[in-house]
């Protein structure tokens, strides 16, 4: 099983960051390459559409509002992996009042690509997503 993590510190209070990204259906609000999110099964499943029109289906597997964290699994997507589980978390930066540490991590089993290629793919997605989050919050 492979894994990767991307993180970013922001000069924004964790509550404000979580307000933007903490909803399982909120990706289009801050992630420009996700144009649509349609909830299903009472909000536990999301059908995402990317800018090329591709569909990604994900299931919420854990949600902790107090800890500002949720985890999800991919049910269907055009990615070369199986057993995908990802977590998005917002924490306060220790010793920096009003600053947030955002972490996006995932584990997965590569299929038809090397582990390095799969790690590079998801690390890029996470890092680009956090850069988009920063741009949304600043702008």
C-alpha positions in Angstrom: 0.0 0.0 0.0 1.3 3.4 -0.9 0.7 6.8 0.8 1.3 10.5 0.5 0.6 13.6 2.4 0.5 17.3 1.5 0.1 20.1 4.0 0.0 23.8 4.2 0.0 26.4 7.0 -2.4 29.3 6.4 -2.8 32.6 8.3 -6.5 32.0 8.8 -8.3 30.6 11.9 -9.0 26.9 11.7 -12.7 27.5 12.2 -12.8 29.7 9.1 -10.9 27.1 7.0 -13.2 24.3 8.3 -16.3 26.4 7.5 -15.1 26.4 3.8 -13.8 22.9 3.4 -15.5 20.9 6.2 -18.7 20.0 4.3 -18.3 16.7 2.4 -20.1 18.3 -0.5 -18.1 21.6 -0.6 -15.3 20.8 -3.0 -16.6 23.1 -5.8 -16.5 26.0 -3.4 -12.7 25.9 -3.2 -11.3 23.4 -5.7 -11.5 24.8 -9.2 -11.0 21.5 -11.0 -14.2 20.1 -9.4 -17.1 21.8 -11.1 -19.9 19.9 -9.5 -20.7 17.8 -6.4 -24.0 16.0 -6.2 -24.8 14.4 -2.9 -26.5 11.0 -2.5 -27.4 8.6 0.2 -28.2 11.4 2.7 -24.9 13.2 2.0 -22.7 10.1 2.6 -21.8 9.8 -1.1 -20.7 12.5 -3.5 -20.7 12.3 -7.3 -18.0 14.8 -8.4 -17.6 16.1 -11.9 -14.2 17.4 -13.0 -13.4 20.1 -15.6 -13.1 17.5 -18.3 -16.5 16.0 -17.5 -15.2 12.9 -15.8 -17.1 11.5 -12.8 -15.6 10.5 -9.4 -17.8 8.8 -6.8 -16.6 8.9 -3.2 -18.1 7.7 0.1 -17.7 9.5 3.4 -16.3 6.9 5.9 -15.6 9.1 8.9 -16.5 12.7 10.0 -15.4 14.5 13.1 -16.6 18.1 13.2 -14.9 18.8 16.6 -11.6 17.5 15.3 -12.2 19.2 11.9 -11.5 16.1 10.0 -13.2 13.7 7.5 -12.1 10.6 5.6 -13.5 9.2 2.4 -13.0 6.3 0.0 -13.2 6.3 -3.8 -15.9 4.1 -5.1 -15.4 4.8 -8.8 -12.9 7.0 -10.5 -10.5 7.0 -13.5 -7.4 6.6 -11.2 -5.0 3.7 -11.4 -5.5 2.7 -7.8 -7.7 0.5 -5.5 -8.3 0.6 -1.8 -8.1 4.4 -1.8 -8.7 6.1 1.6 -8.1 9.8 2.1 -8.3 12.2 5.1 -8.6 16.0 5.1 -7.8 17.7 8.4 -7.6 21.3 9.7 -5.7 22.0 13.0 -4.5 25.0 14.8 -0.8 25.8 14.3 0.7 25.4 17.8 1.9 28.7 19.1 0.3 30.7 16.3 -3.1 32.0 17.3 -5.4 32.4 14.3 -3.3 30.1 12.0 -4.3 26.8 10.5 -2.4 23.7 9.4 -4.3 21.8 6.7 -3.3 18.3 5.8 -4.6 16.1 3.0 -3.4 12.5 3.0 -4.2 9.2 1.3 -3.4 5.6 1.1 -4.0 3.4 -1.9 -2.8 0.4 -3.9 -1.4 1.2 -7.3 -2.8 -0.7 -10.3 -1.1 -0.6 -13.8 1.3 2.1 -12.6 4.3 2.1 -10.3 4.0 3.1 -6.7 6.1 6.2 -7.5 3.7 7.2 -10.3 0.6 6.7 -8.1 2.2 8.7 -5.2 3.2 11.5 -7.6 -0.3 11.6 -9.0 -2.1 12.0 -5.6 0.6 14.2 -4.1 0.1 16.5 -7.0 -3.7 16.5 -6.6 -3.4 17.2 -2.8 -0.7 19.9 -3.2 -2.6 21.6 -6.1 -5.8 21.4 -4.0 -4.2 23.1 -1.0 -2.8 25.8 -3.2 -6.3 26.4 -4.6 -7.6 26.5 -1.0 -5.0 29.1 -0.2 -5.9 31.2 -3.3 -9.7 30.9 -2.4 -9.1 32.1 1.2 -6.8 35.0 0.1 -8.9 36.1 -2.7 
